[in-house]
Amino acid sequence: MLQGIFSSNSGINGEAVQSFSNKIYTSGFVGTAPMLALSSGMRKSKATSIIQHWFEDAEDVYRTVITNNAATGTTIVVAQGTAILPNTVVCVESTGEYMLVTAVSGNSLTVHRGFANTTVKSIDGSSTPVGLQIIAQAHKEGSEAPAAMKKVGYPVMNYTQIFRNTWSNTRTARQVDWHTGSRTEKNKRDCISKHAQDIENALLFGKKSLFSIDSEQAHTMEGLIGHIRTNVASQDSGGLTYNDFEEFIANVFAHNIEGEPNERLAFAGNGVMLVLNQLARKTGQLNIVVGQNDFGTEINTIRTSFGTLKLLTHPLFNQSPVWTNNLVVFHPGAVELKYVEDATVQDSSNPGFDGDAGTITSELTMEYHCEKTAGILTGINKAA
């Protein structure tokens, strides 16, 4: 949890000092590496291999569609029969008719029509599928345990990535008084900042790969953007309308992580913020509130009909004329960083070197669980 930003994983305190990301969050480097800094309030765990596997959980299904011409008969065919067990109550969305499922064979359901005194109406989903809501199972008194149902997800993987940066300072520079303070401390700060930015770039834009450098194995990780596959859209050529933005947000908030608040963070460039502010003035429907969290990070809060979005402008997005017009939305409770090694500093002075030097090393990867909770909207360059 990070006070004033998000509340997912509320048992984690963003003010703890144990990790590199905690230190980045509470220091002046948060402006250059906000994803890494914000990860101080997200899940972390130990990586025991360079390859990390996890399962993208299958969602509970509470809606399917009828695909046959059932008319007023007692056999209906649905798209996802595996989500339904005998004695399940279902409801036809378009007619309001309730049915009780008495038997299931694959995607074919035998049903009792007009359940609970509702009116039986003809159903034809052969050309246009008809929506069917799955209400709940009903059980008789003294019933046996029902058949078990399992959610089968699909496997996802990512590689770890090694990050290394070195600082050095000559003996002479160490002894000289500088108006800007200790040159050794400045070089260390610059090294830490570069280390944080390298990790930041990979956390957002990285692509996973396994390859070799000088006959030794190397590996890079997939960043947040690469994990997002479902809710990806582009602004229409005519510009971004409020309805388009609201539809995008609705799709992102339509899914949530079990046991977590339904909240979202977003990164964008100044180009996106300019358009959203134009949209707010033009329509009067978009509510943008500017605030700060405990450590001075500026947070834009956008309240919509579907949920509240915490939006931060990201310096990496502003460096590119393309990325500045992109919006990346994600669930903080879906992110988990896996560390082989958190940031450690080693003396890297060579024998005979007239000065001192040090190297900071990290090895980590990221997992993003339930990618449907995230979204990317690109090419946002004008309000319509």
PyMOL commands that set and color helices and strands:
alter all, ss='L'
color gray80, all
select helices_A, chain A and resi 20-25+28-31+34-41+81-83+115-117+171-175+183-205+224-227+242-253+270-283+315-318+323-325+332-334+371-373
alter helices_A, ss='H'
color red, helices_A
select strands_A, chain A and resi 43-46+51-56+63-66+69-71+75-77+88-92+98-105+108-112+123-124+130-137+154-159+161-170+209-213+216-220+232-234+264-268+287-292+298-303+308-313+327-330+335-347+355-368+375-378
alter strands_A, ss='S'
color yellow, strands_A
deselect
rebuild
show_as cartoon
